[in-house]
Amino acid sequence: MSPLGFLGRDLAVDLGAATTQIYARGLGIVLNEPSAALTATGRTLFGAPAYESGGGIARWPVREGGELAGRLIKYFLTKVHGHPFARPRLVMALPDASSPLLRAAARDLAYRADARRVYLVEHAVAVALGAGLPVREPAGRMIVDIGPRLTRIAILACGAVVAATTVHTGGDAVNRAIAALAACELGLLVGEAEAEAVKLRAGSRWKPIDRHVIVRGLDPESRRERIAWLPVQQLYEVTRAPADAIARAAASALERCPAELAGDVAMHGVVLTGGGALLRGLARRLRAAMGVPARRADRPVESMALGLGRYADRLGAIGPRPPL
């Protein structure tokens, strides 16, 4: 039997397009794996085994939707509980201002994974809670959550989303830019996983800008792996387009919100979350574009799971009470 017990604990599930994180009530984050699937030799692998075996041919069910996404969740729940018949209560996130149809689809997805009951939380509220923002206060706060394909920008006050916008760019665009740079400057073929690793090696601090970062890729002539070095300054320059698009969208959202909330954001600043928040120099670009302070959350990649976990920790007999 799993340490979580036969029926299992209540869980918060951050079903991300690239990574799934699961938070168990009272225990914290107990699973963090790629949201990948791979069908081969008559069987389907999920999570880390699929990603490690499939490389570039693995599928991403959360992006595709459908029956495979339900099987992905079921796989993760079984892995956490150690028993295929565990039926936990789940806390999950939905995009802000979701339609009733989308909410129904999210509930159906969870129930197909054999959840006992499902509670849905607005995306921005969950992320802000996980980033440690006092979202129930009347003062306005801005959150910029950078995912693989989308960046979600929201201004919150009194526990609700006051304004929100979405930019169709994110970490994937950054990784493609890094891969293109490696091919052009180094003559190396770099996959998605290595491009992500290069971004993390470069770090998110602005200085020192004269550092170099190691890159591992395939030499197309020898067909062997080769190691080379890239200046961090080049990485910063090549990722300018997606970073600037995010900065412009955040500045535009701030201009459209009520003056008193804009003043609050100017005072308290912008908080960056999601894997894309690790991009070097992004906070600096936001400060320059908006004229307000900007910083990364302490645990940007885990902010969503931690925020949903705040709700899971407070699940009562009749449903989740809002976190304090």
N, C-alpha and C positions, 0 to 999 in steps of 0.2 A: 504493500500500500504506500502511496505517495505520502511525504511528510504533510501535505495539505489535507489529508483525510479523504475518506471515500466520497462523500458528497461534495467535499471541497469548500474552500473559502470563497467569499465574494471576490470578484476580479474586476480590475479596470484594464481594458484592452485598447491600446493605441495601435490600430490597424493601419499602419502607414504604407504608402505606395512602395517604399524601398525597404522599410524595416518594421517589424512588429515587436512591440514591447508590452509585457503583461505585468501588472502590479497586483500582488495578492494582499488582501486586507490584513494589516498588521505585520506584514513581512517586507514590503517594499517591492522593487522590481525583481522578478524572479525569472524572466525570460527576455532575451533581446536577440532576435534572429532576422535574417533577410526574409522579406515577404515573397519568397521565390517558390516556384514549382517546376518540376522536370519530369516528363513522362518518357520512360525508356524501358525496353525489354518487358513490356506489359505491366509495369508498375509505375506509380507516381511518387516521386520524392518531394518533400516540402521542407521549407526552412533552410537551415545551414547545409544539410546534405545536398539539397537541390542546387544551391548556389555554388557550392564547392565542386560539384560534379559537372554542372552544366555550363559554367563559365558564361560566355556570351549568348548561349542558346536557351538559358533558363527563361521561363515565363514569369510574369508578374500579375497574379490573379486580382489583386486589389485594383490595379489600373484597368484590367479587362472586365471585371465584374463577372456575374454569372455563377454557375454551380461550383466552379473550381475555387472561388473565393470562400464559399461556405466550408468546403473541405479543408481549406487552409486553416481557417479558424478552429475547426474541430481538431485538426492535428495538433495545433498549439495548446488547446485546452487539455487534450488527453496527455500531452507531454508534461504539462504543469501538474496535473492531478495524478498522473500515473494510472488512470483507469478510464476506459472508454465510456463508462456509464455515469461519470460525474456530470452533474447538471448545475453549474454555478449560476449565481446571479451576476450579470455583466453590467458594467458602466462603460459606455462608448461615446465617442464624440461625433458630432455632425457639423458640416459647414454652417457658418452663420446665416441666418435668414433662409434656412432650408424649407423646401416645399413639403406639404403633407405627404406627397408621393415619395419623396426621397426619404423621409422619416420612416414611412411604411417599409420601404425597401431595406433600410438598415436593420429594422426590427426583424424582418423576414430572414435576412442573412444570419443574424445571431440565433434565431430560433432553429434554423436549419442546422446550425452547429450544436443543437441540443442545449442551448441556454435555458435556464429555468425561468428567468425574467430579465428584461433589458431596460436599462435607464439611459436616456440620451442627454448629453450635455453639450451646450454650444461650444464650438471649437475654440473661439477666442477666449471665452471664460476659463476653460480648462487650461489652456496654454498659459494664460496670465497667472492663474493660481500656481501652476507648477514653477513659474519663474519667480514666485514670491511676491507678486504685486498685491496690494490691498484693494482688490477689485470692488469690494462692497462699499468703499468710501465714495463720497460724492465727487471728489476731485477726478478729473479726466486722466486716463493713462493710455499710452499707445503701445501696442505690441506688434512686432513684425516677425512673422513666422515663415521661415524660408524652407520649403520642402523641395523634393526632387524636381517637380514640374511646375508647381505653383508657389507663389508667395502670397500669404494672406495677411492683410494689414487691417487692424481694428483699433478703434478708440472706445474705451469702456468707462463707465461711471455707474455707481450705485448697483453694481452686480449685473449690469446689462450692457449689450453692445449698442453704442450710440451711432457709430458709423463704421462701415467696413468696405473694403475693396480687395480685388484679387488681381495679381499680375501673373501672366502666363510665362513666367521664367523662374528658374530656381537652380538648385544644385546640379541638375543634369546639364544645364547650359554651361555652367562653369566647368564641369568635367569634360564636356566636348571641346571647350576652348583649350583646356590643358592638353588633351590628347592631340589636337591639331597642332599645338605649339611643339610638342615632342616630335611629331612627324616632320614638321618643317625644319626645326632647328637641329634636331639630333638624329633624324632618320630612323626613329624608333616607332614601332607600332605598340600603342599603349591601350589596354582595355579599360573598361569602366572602373573596375576595382582598383587598378593601379592609379588611375587619374584621381580617384577619391583619396587614395593614400598619399599621393603627392600633395594634394591640397592640405591634408592634415599635417604632413611633415613641414610644410611651409609655415604653418602656424597662423594665428590671427593678429598678432601684435604688429604694429606699424614699423618698429625698429628692432633690430638693425635691418635695413633694406638691402644691404650689400651681401647678404648671405646667399648661399647656394643650397639647393635641395636635390637629393638623389632621386633618379628616375630609373626604373627597371622596365625594359620593354623588349620586344622581339625585333631583331635585326632582319629585315626582309631579304637581304642578300645571303647571309649565312644561315638563316632560319634558326638562330640560336639566341638565347637571352643575352642582352648586353646591358651594362650599367653606365649611366652618364649623369652629368650634373647640369642643372638649370639655374640661372640666377633668379632669385625670388622676385627681383624687380620686373623681370619679364613675365612672371606669373601674374603679378599685380596688373601689368599693362594689358595682358591678353584677356583678363577677366573684367575689363572695364565696362563692356557693353551690358552684361546682365546686372552688374552691380549698380550701374547708373540708372538702369530701368527701374530697379527697386527703389532707389533713392528718389527718383522723380515721382513715382506713384505715392510714396509715403508723404512727400512734401505736398502733393496735390490733395491727399486725404486730409491733411492738417489744415489746408486752406479752406476746405469745405465744411469743416466742423464749426459749431458755435464758438463765438469769440472767447467765452469764459473757459470752455474746455481746451481751446488752443492755448490759452494762457497757462492752464494747468500742465499741459504737455511741455510747453516751453520751460516750465519750472522743473518738472520731474524727469523730463527726457523720454527717449524711446528705448525700449528693451528688445533686443534681437534674440530669437530662438530658432530652433530647427538646425539641421545639419549645415545648411547654407550660412548660418551665422558664424561658422568657423572661417569663412572666407577672409583672407587677409585684407585689411584696409576698409572693410565695409562700414564699420562704425564711423570711421573718419569721413567717408564719403557722405554718409547720412548727416553728420554734423555740418559739413560744408553746404549740403543742399538745403537743409531745413533751418539751420541756425539754432538748433537745440541740442542738448546733450544726447549722446547715444552710447549704449553699452550692451555687451552680451549678457545673457542670463548666466548664472553660475554653472548650470548644467543644461546648456541649450538643447542638446540632442534628446534629453530625457524630460523636458518641460511638460510635454503633453501627457506622458504616462504618469508623472508625478501629480499633475493637476487632477487628472481623472482619479488617481489614487486617493486624493483628498475626499472625493465623494464616496469611493468604495469604503474608506475607513469609517464613514459615518452612516453607512446603510443601516436603517432600522427595520422594524417589522413591517412598515408600510411604505418604505421608500427612502431615498437619500435626503438627508437634511443638508441645506447649503453649508459649505465649510465656513467657519468664522474667519 
